[in-house]
């Protein structure tokens, strides 16, 4: 069996490695250009790649090997488990698989090329966010918010068709629905994830209610309205997934005249994770037709890692750049002596944890002092509000993640229900903001992740939990302190070395909880998250 699996691996890598690289490049080129021909090329390559994993003959070989339980070598066994799950998720009718890919590509292009329209004028996502963040006119805010939701109406029917097709495929493979299948294939137990989200709801509810009172009180004064008149467009963000600016600190002013890209470069170099090569191959500034969000992609697992952003000199984009290059260094510093299959994060949420930990430093007073160069006297003035802002941001995101996780879970369980109403029921329950009177539109479909990154969003919240665990582990193991709250995670080459050796190089050699325990001394725990942001 070991010989048979070795032979299978050789053929597998000969087919998958070059095609995976080509498909990743095509995705990068399509999303950075918006060109139809490149989206078609991306689509065809994704279909070709999925057809490899759809092979019934290959899956039969893998199934026989796995069920024999004859593979004893730990590296080989780990590869077998991961490859088997990839094949299992694609063991559906090829025609249906191709249809799903074509539908997803068409939807993705709609998101990428969409521009909100207000009074006949087009606005990018950056411009909409700027209006929501800075305007004090409720009429303008309402127009901008509603315009940002236009994309939901544009794609909702397509998304529902795709959801139905995904569910059909999952049930053919013996799963309850697509959401449940995705979790299980990613080595996550849906029941355990549900329990964890219930625990996090309980953990954050009272703390969020307290800060929500501060938010409503501060913003109602700014907009000169009563708290009862507060509506979704008054929270300075399209989805209330980021914290409004209610404390006496304008983080944008520290970045307004700074080179965000250079700050990112110098920071990572200072902790022993140089990224000059990654910046050179990335696409970091906005233009017409380009993907408006941000992502990181590992093209070949050989060091060609690229980031896509739409950078502006703002706090949000400083956070995003640190976040995306957190993903990038995780990919760059993999162990290339490991098999290709294992050269990746232990799980999607473990790379999110690294990205979120780094992104959070953009509002950290010590980081602003040591990296951005903000004078000490200013740091003393803003330190308390910076800490409050980061706590607020974390709690706001935690409640938003509850909405996304529970909406997706319920949507895949019953896509025929009134999803527009479900969305606002969840928003009211977890984010505690009111639905607009009489609003019955597919606002859920305005969030790109619902359509294109299914059963993924819960990993962001898991990433937040693990980010705190990593933060305290670095403080303890590298900085030699149990109280890191006023220390800067910067200008220390040992930080990068610690992460390379304990998190990046192990890659996917171990299951995610085993990797976490090896790196931090404990399995995943919410204890440090609670200590940092809730208690």
C-alpha positions in Angstrom: 0.0 0.0 0.0 2.8 2.4 0.8 4.4 1.7 -2.6 1.0 2.2 -4.3 0.5 5.5 -2.5 4.1 6.7 -3.4 3.3 6.0 -7.1 0.0 7.8 -6.8 1.7 10.8 -5.2 4.2 11.1 -8.1 1.4 11.1 -10.7 -0.7 13.4 -8.5 2.0 16.1 -8.2 2.9 15.9 -11.9 -0.7 16.8 -12.7 -1.7 19.1 -9.9 1.4 21.3 -9.2 1.8 23.0 -12.6 -1.9 23.3 -13.1 -2.4 24.8 -9.6 0.2 27.4 -10.3 -1.3 28.3 -13.7 -4.8 28.6 -12.1 -3.5 30.8 -9.3 -1.8 33.1 -11.8 -4.9 33.3 -13.8 -7.0 34.3 -10.8 -4.5 37.0 -9.9 -4.5 38.4 -13.5 -8.3 38.3 -13.8 -9.0 40.0 -10.5 -6.4 42.7 -11.0 -7.7 43.5 -14.5 -11.4 42.7 -14.6 -11.0 41.5 -18.2 -13.5 39.0 -19.5 -11.0 36.9 -21.3 -8.9 36.4 -18.2 -12.0 35.5 -16.2 -12.8 32.9 -18.8 -9.2 31.5 -18.7 -9.4 31.4 -14.9 -12.7 29.5 -15.1 -11.3 26.9 -17.5 -8.3 26.3 -15.4 -10.3 25.9 -12.3 -12.5 23.4 -14.1 -9.5 21.5 -15.4 -8.1 21.4 -11.8 -11.4 20.3 -10.3 -11.7 17.5 -12.9 -8.5 16.0 -11.5 -10.0 15.8 -8.1 -13.3 14.5 -9.5 -11.6 11.4 -10.9 -13.6 8.3 -9.7 -10.6 6.0 -10.5 -8.2 8.1 -8.4 -10.6 8.3 -5.6 -11.1 4.6 -5.6 -7.4 4.1 -5.2 -7.2 6.6 -2.4 -10.2 5.1 -0.6 -8.7 1.6 -0.8 -5.4 2.8 0.6 -7.1 4.8 3.4 -9.4 2.0 4.4 -6.5 -0.4 4.6 -5.0 1.6 7.4 -1.6 0.4 6.1 0.1 3.8 5.8 2.2 4.2 9.0 4.6 6.9 8.0 3.3 10.1 9.6 4.1 12.4 6.7 2.6 10.1 4.2 -0.5 9.5 6.4 -1.0 13.3 6.7 -0.8 13.7 2.9 -3.2 10.9 2.4 -5.8 12.4 4.8 -5.6 15.9 3.1 -5.6 14.6 -0.5 -8.5 12.2 0.3 -10.6 15.0 1.6 -9.9 17.1 -1.5 -11.0 14.3 -3.7 -14.1 13.5 -1.6 -15.3 17.0 -1.9 -15.2 16.7 -5.7 -16.8 13.3 -6.2 -19.9 14.7 -7.8 -21.2 14.8 -11.4 -18.6 16.6 -13.5 -21.2 18.5 -15.4 -22.6 19.8 -12.1 -19.1 20.6 -10.9 -18.3 22.6 -14.0 -21.6 24.4 -13.7 -20.8 25.5 -10.2 -17.4 26.8 -11.2 -18.9 28.8 -14.1 -21.6 30.2 -11.9 -19.1 31.3 -9.3 -16.8 32.9 -11.8 -19.7 34.9 -13.3 -20.8 36.0 -9.8 -17.2 36.9 -8.9 -16.9 39.1 -12.0 -20.1 40.9 -11.0 -18.7 41.7 -7.6 -15.3 42.8 -9.0 -16.7 45.2 -11.6 -19.7 46.5 -9.6 -19.7 50.2 -8.7 -22.4 51.7 -6.5 -24.4 54.5 -8.2 -25.7 57.5 -6.3 -27.7 60.1 -8.3 -26.2 58.8 -11.6 -22.6 58.9 -10.4 -20.5 55.7 -9.8 -18.6 55.2 -6.6 -16.0 52.6 -5.6 -16.1 50.7 -2.3 -13.3 52.9 -1.0 -15.4 56.0 -1.9 -18.6 54.6 -0.3 -16.7 53.8 2.9 -15.3 57.3 3.0 -18.8 58.8 2.8 -20.1 56.5 5.5 -17.0 57.3 7.7 -17.0 61.0 7.3 -20.4 62.5 6.4 -22.7 63.8 9.1 -25.7 64.2 6.9 -28.2 61.3 7.5 -29.7 61.7 4.0 -26.3 61.3 2.3 -25.4 58.4 4.6 -28.6 56.6 3.7 -28.1 57.0 0.0 -24.5 55.7 0.2 -25.5 52.7 2.4 -28.4 51.8 0.1 -26.2 52.2 -3.0 -23.7 49.8 -1.6 -26.4 47.1 -1.3 -27.3 47.4 -5.0 -24.9 44.6 -5.7 -27.0 42.3 -3.6 -29.9 42.6 -5.9 -27.6 42.1 -8.8 -26.3 38.7 -7.7 -28.9 37.3 -5.2 -30.7 35.0 -7.7 -27.4 33.7 -9.0 -26.2 33.0 -5.5 -29.3 31.1 -4.5 -29.0 28.9 -7.6 -25.4 28.3 -6.6 -26.4 27.5 -3.0 -29.0 25.0 -4.3 -26.4 23.3 -6.6 -23.8 23.1 -3.8 -26.4 21.5 -1.5 -27.3 18.9 -4.2 -23.6 18.1 -4.6 -23.1 17.7 -0.9 -26.1 15.4 -0.4 -24.9 13.2 -3.3 -21.8 12.7 -1.2 -23.7 11.8 1.9 -23.5 15.1 3.8 -26.4 17.0 5.3 -25.7 20.1 3.3 -22.8 22.0 1.7 -22.1 24.0 4.9 -21.7 20.9 7.0 -19.6 19.2 4.3 -17.2 22.1 4.0 -16.6 22.1 7.8 -16.0 18.4 8.0 -13.7 18.3 5.0 -11.7 21.1 6.7 -11.4 18.9 9.8 -13.9 20.9 11.8 -16.8 19.3 13.7 -20.0 21.4 13.0 -21.4 20.5 16.4 -18.2 21.7 18.1 -18.1 24.9 16.0 -21.7 25.6 17.1 -20.8 25.1 20.7 -17.8 27.5 20.4 -19.9 30.2 18.8 -22.6 29.8 21.5 -19.8 30.2 24.1 -18.4 33.3 22.3 -21.9 34.8 22.1 -22.2 34.4 25.9 -18.7 35.6 26.5 -19.1 38.8 24.5 -22.8 39.7 24.8 -22.6 41.9 28.0 -19.4 43.6 27.0 -20.8 44.4 23.6 -24.0 45.8 25.1 -21.9 48.1 27.2 -19.8 49.4 24.3 -22.9 49.6 22.0 -24.4 52.1 24.5 -21.2 54.2 24.1 -21.4 53.9 20.3 -25.1 54.9 20.1 -24.6 57.8 22.6 -21.6 59.2 20.8 -22.9 58.8 17.2 -26.4 60.1 17.9 -24.8 63.3 19.2 -22.6 63.5 16.1 -25.5 63.1 13.8 -27.8 65.2 15.9 -30.5 62.5 16.2 -32.0 60.5 19.0 -30.7 57.1 19.8 -34.0 55.7 18.6 -33.4 57.2 15.2 -30.1 55.4 14.7 -30.1 53.3 11.6 -27.6 50.9 9.9 -26.1 53.7 7.8 -25.1 55.6 11.0 -22.4 53.1 12.0 -19.7 54.3 9.6 -19.4 51.0 7.7 -21.5 49.1 5.2 -22.0 46.1 7.5 -21.0 47.4 11.0 -18.2 44.9 10.8 -15.6 47.5 11.8 -15.8 49.7 14.8 -17.1 53.3 14.5 -14.7 56.0 15.6 -16.1 57.1 18.9 -13.0 57.7 21.0 -10.9 60.8 21.0 -8.3 59.5 18.7 -8.1 60.0 14.9 -5.9 57.1 13.8 -6.1 58.3 10.2 -4.0 61.3 11.0 -1.0 59.1 11.8 -1.1 57.6 8.3 -2.4 60.5 6.2 1.1 61.6 5.1 2.8 58.2 5.4 3.7 55.6 2.8 1.6 52.6 3.9 3.5 50.2 1.7 6.9 51.3 3.1 5.7 51.1 6.7 4.6 47.5 6.0 7.9 46.7 4.4 10.0 48.2 7.2 7.9 46.6 9.9 8.2 43.0 8.6 11.9 43.5 7.9 12.4 44.6 11.5 11.0 41.4 12.9 13.0 39.1 10.6 10.3 38.5 8.0 11.5 40.6 4.9 8.8 41.1 2.2 10.5 43.2 -0.5 10.1 40.4 -3.0 6.5 39.9 -2.1 5.7 43.7 -2.5 7.4 43.7 -5.9 5.1 41.0 -7.2 1.9 42.4 -5.6 -0.8 44.7 -6.9 -1.5 47.3 -4.2 -3.4 50.3 -5.6 -6.9 50.7 -7.0 -8.0 51.2 -10.6 -11.2 50.8 -12.6 -12.3 47.1 -13.1 -10.0 45.8 -10.4 -11.1 43.6 -7.5 -12.1 46.1 -4.8 -11.3 44.0 -1.7 -8.0 42.5 -0.5 -6.5 39.0 -0.6 -3.2 37.1 -0.5 -2.4 34.2 -2.9 0.4 31.7 -2.8 1.0 31.1 -6.5 3.3 28.1 -6.4 4.3 27.2 -2.7 7.8 28.0 -3.8 7.9 31.6 -2.7 5.8 33.4 -5.3 3.3 35.0 -2.9 1.3 38.0 -4.0 -1.1 40.5 -2.2 -3.9 42.4 -3.8 -5.0 45.7 -2.1 -6.4 49.1 -2.9 -4.2 51.1 -0.6 -5.1 54.6 0.7 -3.2 56.5 3.4 -5.7 55.5 6.1 -5.7 53.4 9.3 -8.0 50.8 7.7 -5.5 50.2 4.9 -2.6 50.1 7.3 -4.5 47.4 9.2 -5.3 45.6 5.9 -1.7 45.7 4.6 -0.4 44.3 7.9 -3.1 41.7 7.7 -2.6 40.5 4.1 1.2 40.4 4.5 0.7 38.4 7.6 -0.9 35.8 5.3 2.0 36.3 2.9 4.8 35.7 5.3 3.0 32.5 6.5 3.1 31.3 2.9 6.6 32.6 2.1 8.4 30.9 4.9 7.0 27.4 4.4 9.4 24.5 4.7 10.2 23.6 1.1 11.8 20.3 2.2 8.3 19.2 3.0 6.0 17.6 0.4 4.1 20.1 -1.7 0.8 19.1 -0.2 1.9 20.0 3.3 3.3 23.4 2.4 0.4 25.5 3.6 -1.2 26.6 6.8 -2.4 24.0 9.3 -5.9 25.5 8.7 -7.5 28.5 7.1 -8.1 30.1 10.6 -4.4 29.6 11.6 -3.3 31.9 8.8 -6.1 34.3 9.7 -4.8 34.3 13.3 -1.4 35.5 12.1 -2.9 38.1 9.8 -5.3 39.4 12.5 -2.5 39.6 15.1 -0.4 41.8 12.8 -3.4 43.8 11.5 -4.3 44.8 15.1 -1.0 46.5 15.6 -2.0 49.4 13.4 -3.9 50.9 16.4 -1.5 49.8 19.1 0.2 52.7 20.9 3.5 51.1 21.3 3.6 50.1 17.6 2.6 53.6 16.6 5.5 54.9 18.7 8.2 52.4 17.6 7.2 51.8 14.0 5.3 54.9 12.8 7.3 57.3 14.9 4.5 59.0 16.7 6.1 61.1 19.5 5.9 59.9 23.1 3.8 62.8 24.3 1.1 62.1 21.7 1.2 58.4 22.6 0.5 59.2 26.2 -2.5 61.3 25.1 -4.0 58.5 22.9 -2.9 55.3 24.6 -6.1 54.7 26.6 -8.3 55.5 23.7 -6.2 53.3 21.4 -6.7 50.3 23.7 -10.4 51.1 23.9 -10.6 51.3 20.1 -8.9 47.9 19.6 -11.2 46.3 22.2 -14.2 47.9 20.5 -13.1 46.8 17.1 -12.7 43.2 18.3 -16.1 43.1 20.0 -17.8 44.7 17.0 -16.3 42.1 14.7 -17.1 39.3 17.0 -20.8 40.1 16.9 -20.7 40.6 13.1 -19.0 37.2 12.7 -21.9 35.6 14.6 -24.3 37.0 12.0 -22.3 35.7 9.1 -21.8 32.2 10.6 -25.4 31.7 11.7 -26.8 33.1 8.4 -24.7 30.8 6.3 -25.5 27.8 8.4 -29.2 28.5 8.3 -29.2 29.4 4.6 -27.6 26.1 3.6 -30.0 24.2 6.0 -33.0 25.8 4.3 -32.3 28.1 1.3 -36.1 28.4 0.6 -36.8 30.4 3.8 -37.2 34.2 3.8 -33.5 35.0 3.8 -34.0 38.7 3.7 -35.9 38.5 7.0 -33.5 36.0 8.4 -30.6 38.4 7.7 -32.2 41.2 9.6 -33.3 39.0 12.5 -29.7 38.0 13.0 -28.4 41.6 12.6 -30.9 42.8 15.2 -30.0 40.0 17.6 -26.3 39.9 17.5 -25.3 43.4 16.3 -28.2 45.1 18.0 -29.0 47.5 15.2 -32.4 48.1 13.7 -33.6 47.1 10.2 -34.8 50.0 8.1 -38.6 50.1 8.1 -40.1 48.0 5.4 -36.8 46.9 4.0 -37.1 43.6 2.1 -34.1 43.3 -0.2 -31.3 40.7 -0.4 -28.8 42.7 1.7 -27.2 39.4 2.7 -26.0 39.0 -0.9 -24.1 42.3 -0.8 -21.5 40.5 1.3 -19.1 38.9 -1.1 -18.1 36.1 1.3 -21.7 34.6 1.3 -21.4 33.9 -2.4 -17.7 33.2 -3.1 -16.2 32.0 0.2 -18.8 29.6 1.6 -18.5 28.2 5.1 -15.4 30.2 5.7 -16.3 33.3 7.7 -16.4 31.5 11.1 -12.6 31.1 10.6 -12.1 34.8 11.1 -13.5 34.7 14.6 -11.5 31.5 15.4 -8.5 33.4 14.0 -9.2 36.3 16.4 -9.1 33.8 19.3 -5.9 32.2 18.2 -4.3 35.6 17.4 -4.6 36.4 21.2 -3.1 33.0 22.0 -0.2 33.7 19.6 0.3 37.2 21.0 0.7 36.0 24.6 2.9 33.1 23.5 5.3 35.5 21.7 5.3 37.7 24.7 6.1 34.8 27.0 8.6 32.9 24.8 10.3 35.8 23.0 9.8 38.9 25.0 10.0 37.0 28.3 7.0 38.7 29.9 3.5 37.5 31.0 2.1 41.1 30.7 2.6 42.3 27.1 -0.1 44.9 27.1 2.3 47.9 26.8 5.1 46.2 24.8 5.7 46.6 21.1 5.9 43.5 19.0 8.5 45.1 16.7 12.2 45.5 15.9 13.1 42.0 17.2 14.3 39.4 14.8 13.5 36.6 17.2 9.8 37.3 16.7 10.0 36.2 13.1 12.3 33.3 13.9 9.8 32.1 16.6 6.9 32.2 14.1 8.9 30.6 11.3 10.0 27.6 13.5 6.8 27.0 15.4 4.0 28.0 13.0 5.1 28.6 9.4 7.6 25.8 8.7 5.4 23.0 10.3 2.8 24.0 7.6 0.1 21.4 7.4 2.2 18.6 8.8 0.0 18.4 11.9 -3.8 18.9 12.5 -4.6 22.4 13.5 -5.0 21.8 17.2 -1.8 19.8 17.4 0.1 22.6 15.7 -1.4 25.1 18.1 -0.4 23.0 21.1 3.1 22.5 19.8 3.5 26.3 19.1 1.8 27.7 22.3 1.8 24.9 24.8 -2.0 24.7 24.7 -4.8 23.6 22.4 -7.0 26.4 21.1 -8.5 28.3 24.0 -10.6 31.5 24.3 -8.8 32.3 27.6 -6.3 34.8 26.1 -9.0 36.4 23.9 -11.1 37.0 27.0 -8.1 38.4 28.9 -7.2 40.7 26.0 -10.5 42.0 24.9 -13.4 41.1 27.2 -12.4 41.1 30.9 
